[in-house]
């Protein structure tokens, strides 16, 4: 009998502490903020399933301390996330720069999934310089007089890019805006002009990408910022997330139907943590009272058994 009472005593204590701990955790919502190397991963992004915005699910991965972004065209290293300006800076290791011109269709280009296009797109001041494209490329079709669609973007273009030392090795024809003997080795376009940088479909051998950090102006292509500057956005703004975080929740989504969720510790809400505050607190209050009642009853039985010598 004494052994049974002892076991019951400790079980009741464990249950009481568990309930008290759970009740105390109210409002201390599970955080979805993560870190990868020296980068902070926060809403709308996440590297944990169910966290962040559904539009960015299965997008970022932390591999050996390196944050990688994966879309249909390939994987890119994330160099920076600017939450104030809602932008990402990406690096493609096979992209040409000023010092190295890379041919052979080894670059990723930039193509996002159709359903993700509304959330993710290169910035308007990002120039893509397509290299070694064939005359049959879609870039050069449908233009009267063979006037090319090549344009400078934010003061950056092929005429300046031809001055890079990387061309000393591969050589260049430097064909102007109208071609007769063949297309130019470089054609600069904005992402909005063609909506996708797919080297295979465009018939190009490589590409370079640079972006402007206005109002900073640099002298020549050797000083350009090479990489892909991507603008991100959340459809309808982030009012849901702000309301969630204001009540100490963490913004996430349902992994089954991808609807927005506010994670409030041990439960989820479709609005914010205050919307379930009263009922949840009431349930936990009664749970604590039940546990304390059981605890006091156990002590009473223990004393009775000691008195009776059981």
PyMOL commands that set and color helices and strands:
alter all, ss='L'
color gray80, all
select helices_A, chain A and resi 2-24+54-56+114-116+138-140+144-146+158-161+167-170+191-194+199-202+221-223+239-246+273-308
alter helices_A, ss='H'
color red, helices_A
select strands_A, chain A and resi 34-36+39-41+60-63+66-71+74-82+87-91+120-122+126-131+186-190+206-211+225-226+228-232+250-253+260-263+268-269
alter strands_A, ss='S'
color yellow, strands_A
deselect
rebuild
show_as cartoon
